Amino acid sequence: FFFFFFFLLLFLYSNKSFEIKQGLLRRKGRSCVSYDPQGLIFAVAASGGFLKLFDLRSYDRGPFSSFMLNTPADWSGIKFSNDGKYILLSTLTNCILLVDSFTGDIKQKYQSFSNRSGVPLEASFSPDAQFVLSGSEDGTIHVWNTLSGEEVKTWKHNSVEQSPVGVVQWNPKSMMVASGDTSLSFWVPTEE
């Protein structure tokens, strides 16, 4: 393994065909970033309620769109829907925002979950963007209809220890969800 790593570094150094680009984001507090499904646009959610959209090919010119979302919460995650129409913003409170990626309008707020401690919780879209899910401080996972905001399901762990579910992700190819807290769990939705 060491020799492979050494030769890889030697190749990268001698090839010099890569270039490191970086930009400076002048914001205090936590920021989050996500690429759109095509990999051409990236969104930056900065503290103070700002959402900025950049074109990867010309990011040095600054954002092509900026939105002020008027929310005092710090961000804990950001994701584009697979069709690129929406951006999901997770906060350090019990509020997740669904934002129109073209207009910056807040389309929905999901708040029927617990996060009094300000744990970083990450929300996720289903592959078809019809559902949003998020973990919770109490160890549950909440599922909402994306556009109506109606909570359609709450999943509970069977374990005795109820630690916060910080990370949830839909499988892009099948109806399965993975969640992470102190353990890794897989969930298969049923029609109950």
N, C-alpha and C positions, 0 to 999 in steps of 0.2 A: 504494500500500500504506500509506504514511504517513497519508493522509487517512482511509482505512478504520479504521486502528488508533486514530487520534485521535477519530473519531466514535464508535467502540465504547467507548472510555474515557469520553467525554462522556456517552453514553447510560447506561453503568453508574453513573457518578457521579450523574447527575440522577435516575435511576430509584430508586436506593437500595433495591431490593427484595431484595437479597441481604444475608446476615448472616454474618459470619465467626465460627465457633465454634471454640474451642480448649480443650484440656485439658492438664493437666500430668502427665507420667509421671515419677515420682520414682525413677529407676533409673539406675545408672551403667552404662556400656557400651552396646553396640549393641542396638537394638530393631527389630523388624519388625512389619508390620501387613498384614492382608488382610481383604477383605470376603467374606462367604459369597455363593453364587450369586444369592440374592434381594436382596442389598444391604441387609439389615436387621440383620445381626449382623457385628461385626468382631472379629477376634482380634488380640491383641498378644502377641508373644513377647518377653519382656524378659530381660536378662542374669540369671544366677543360676538359670535353669531354669524360670522362671515362664511360664505361658500363661494369659492372661486373656481372657474372652469378654464383650463388651459389646453391649447392644441400642442401636442407633443412635438410637432414639426417646427413650431415657432414659439415655444414657451418663454424664450428670452425676451419676447415683446410684452410679456405680462398676460394677465387673464383676458380672454375674449368676452367673458361674462362674469359678473360679480353680483351676488345676492346677499342682502342683509336679512337674516331670518328672525330677528328680534326674539331671541331666546337666550337667557342668561347662563344656561347649562354648558359645561364643557363637554366636548365630544369624546366618545369612546370607540367609535367605529363608523365607517362609511362604505357603502356598497352600491353599485349600479345594478339595476334589474337587467336580465339577459337581453331584453329588447332595447335597453338604453333610455327608455322613457322616464324612468324614475330613479331617484337616489334615496337610499335609506340611511338616515343618520341616527346613530345610537348616542345617548348621552349618559352622563354619570348620575342621572336621576332616574325616575321611573317614567321617562318619556322618550319615545322613538318617533322620529318625524319621517313622513313620506313626502318628498319634494319633487315637483315636476322639474326634470333636468333641463327643459327648454325655457321655462318662464321663472323658475325659482319659487313658485307658489307652493305653500304648504298644503298638500292635498289631504293628509290624514295625520292624526296623532294617536299613538297606541300607548295607553297608560295603565292598563289593568294588570299590572305586575308589580312586584315588590322590589325596591332598591333604595331603602332608607340609608344604607351605609355608603352609597356612592361607589359601589363595585363596578369596574369596567365590564359591561355586558355587551355582547355583540349580537346584533340582529341579522337575519338572513331572509332572502326571497326564496320561494319555491322556484324550480326551473322555469315554470310558465308564468311566474310573477303574480299568480292569483292569491298566494298566501304569504304572510310575513310571520316569522317566528323569532322568539327571543327567549333566552334563559331568564332566570329570576334569582333574586337573592335567597329565596326560600327553597331552592332546589327544584322548582317546577319549570316546565317549558310551556309557553303560551303561543297559540296559533291564532292569527286573525285573518279575516278576509281583507285583502290589500286595499280595495277601494272603499268598501263600506265601513271598515274599521271594526266590524263585529267580531268578537272573540268566538271562535268556533270550536276550540278544544284547549284543554289544559292537560298536559301529561305530567305524571308524578313518578319519581323514582321509587323503587321498592326497597331501597336500602335504608338502614336505620339513620345513617349520617346524611343530613340534608345540607350539603354545602352549596354555595351559589353556583349556578350553571352559567359560566362566563362566555362560552363559545358554543354556537350551534351552526350547523351547515347542512343544507340539503345536498344530497347526491345529485349531480346534474343529469344522470342517465336513468335513475330509478327512484321510486318513491321510498326513500330511506333518508333518515336524518342521523347525523352524528352529533353528540354533545360532549362537552368536556367540562369537568369540574375537578374533583379529586380523583375521578375515574373517567374512563371513556365509555360511553354508552351508545348503542345503535337503536333507533326507533323505526318501526314500520307502521305507518298510519293504517288504521282499520276504519271500516264504515259503520261505526256504532252511533 
